[in-house]
């Protein structure tokens, strides 16, 4: 049995392409204004960079917020890959975690986890002192890293360092 070639994050998969990660006729319809304007590969690359940045930060609140942003970018990559844009009036703001659950129900537990941490992220970004402990920041950085890895595998866009970790 031959192994299936793996795409890397460097491969530019456009959301509108007919590839395995592109939208299909059965893809959930999402208002076009709620979808990202970058490719899944670009968003995952930004998420990986955000994780590296979060690991280097000393302030717990900032580390927490930066890791949460990396998870948001990974969720946006799933939306870019799987959702079908439809025209709609701009109404209320749409929560990315709700959209993620619609587009990728298998990631619903992740969506619930990060949705629950969004309030702390907002408080940390607002500069409220001691809203996040060192342990909470460390846990979120690890969780965001795992989530980005799951998204990469889900979309077939693997990160070279993720493969190295799996082999080692």
C-alpha positions in Angstrom: 0.0 0.0 0.0 1.5 3.4 -1.0 1.3 6.2 1.4 -0.8 9.2 0.4 1.2 12.3 -0.4 0.8 14.9 2.3 0.3 18.6 1.7 2.3 21.0 3.6 1.3 24.4 5.0 3.4 26.0 2.3 1.0 24.6 -0.4 -1.4 27.3 -1.2 -4.9 25.8 -1.1 -7.4 28.4 -2.1 -10.8 28.1 -0.3 -12.7 28.1 -3.5 -10.7 25.3 -5.1 -12.1 21.9 -5.9 -9.5 20.1 -3.8 -10.2 17.8 -0.9 -10.2 20.6 1.5 -12.3 23.0 -0.6 -16.0 23.6 -0.2 -18.4 21.1 -1.6 -22.0 21.3 -2.5 -22.9 20.0 0.9 -20.6 22.5 2.6 -22.5 24.7 5.1 -23.4 28.1 3.8 -21.8 30.9 5.8 -22.4 34.7 5.1 -19.5 35.8 2.9 -18.6 38.7 5.1 -17.9 36.2 8.0 -15.4 34.2 6.0 -11.6 34.9 6.1 -10.0 36.4 3.0 -6.8 34.3 3.3 -6.2 30.7 2.3 -6.2 27.9 4.9 -2.5 27.5 4.4 -1.9 31.2 5.1 -4.1 31.1 8.2 -2.3 28.0 9.6 1.1 29.6 9.0 -0.1 32.7 11.0 -1.4 30.4 13.7 2.0 28.6 14.0 3.8 32.0 14.1 1.4 33.1 16.9 2.1 30.0 18.9 5.9 30.6 18.7 5.2 34.2 19.8 3.0 33.1 22.7 5.7 30.7 23.9 8.2 33.6 24.1 6.0 36.0 25.9 6.6 36.6 29.7 3.3 38.2 30.6 0.7 35.6 31.4 -2.3 37.6 30.1 -0.5 38.4 26.8 0.7 34.8 26.4 -2.9 33.6 26.9 -4.4 36.1 24.5 -1.8 35.4 21.8 -2.3 31.6 22.1 -6.1 32.2 21.8 -5.6 34.3 18.7 -3.5 31.4 17.2 -6.5 29.1 17.8 -8.9 31.6 16.2 -6.7 31.6 13.1 -6.7 27.8 12.9 -10.5 27.9 13.2 -10.6 30.4 10.4 -8.6 28.0 8.3 -11.3 25.4 8.7 -14.0 28.0 7.7 -11.9 29.0 4.7 -11.5 25.4 3.6 -15.0 24.0 4.3 -17.6 26.8 4.2 -19.6 27.9 1.2 -19.9 31.7 1.1 -23.3 33.1 0.5 -24.3 36.7 0.1 -26.0 38.1 3.2 -26.7 41.4 4.9 -24.2 42.3 7.5 -26.2 41.9 10.7 -25.0 40.8 14.1 -21.5 39.7 14.7 -20.9 36.0 14.2 -18.9 33.9 16.6 -16.2 31.9 14.9 -16.6 29.1 17.4 -20.3 28.7 16.5 -19.4 28.8 12.8 -16.7 26.2 13.4 -19.2 23.8 15.0 -21.5 24.2 12.0 -18.7 23.6 9.4 -16.8 21.0 11.3 -18.9 19.3 14.0 -16.1 16.9 14.8 -14.2 20.0 16.2 -17.2 20.9 18.5 -15.4 20.1 21.7 -12.5 22.3 20.7 -14.9 25.1 19.7 -16.6 24.9 23.1 -13.2 24.9 24.9 -12.0 28.1 23.1 -15.4 29.8 23.3 -15.3 29.4 27.0 -11.9 31.0 27.2 -12.8 34.0 25.0 -13.9 36.1 28.0 -10.6 35.7 29.8 -8.8 36.5 26.5 -10.7 39.8 26.2 -10.0 40.7 29.8 -6.3 39.9 29.4 -6.2 42.0 26.2 -7.8 44.8 28.1 -4.9 44.7 30.5 -6.8 43.6 33.6 -4.1 42.4 36.0 -4.0 38.8 37.2 -7.0 37.7 35.2 -4.9 34.8 34.0 -2.6 32.6 36.0 0.7 31.3 34.7 -0.8 27.8 34.6 -3.8 28.9 32.7 -1.6 30.6 30.1 0.6 27.6 29.8 -2.4 25.3 29.5 -3.9 27.5 26.7 -0.7 27.7 24.8 -0.5 23.8 24.9 -4.2 23.5 23.9 -3.8 26.0 21.1 -0.8 24.1 19.8 -2.7 20.8 19.9 -5.7 22.4 18.2 -3.6 23.9 15.4 -2.1 20.4 14.9 -5.6 18.8 14.7 -6.7 21.4 12.2 -3.7 20.8 10.0 -4.4 17.0 10.0 -8.1 17.6 9.5 -7.4 19.7 6.4 -4.5 17.6 5.2 -2.2 20.5 5.6 0.6 19.2 7.8 3.3 21.3 9.3 6.8 19.9 8.9 7.6 20.2 12.6 4.4 18.3 13.4 5.6 15.4 11.3 9.0 15.5 13.0 7.4 15.3 16.4 5.2 12.3 15.3 8.2 10.4 14.0 10.5 11.1 16.9 
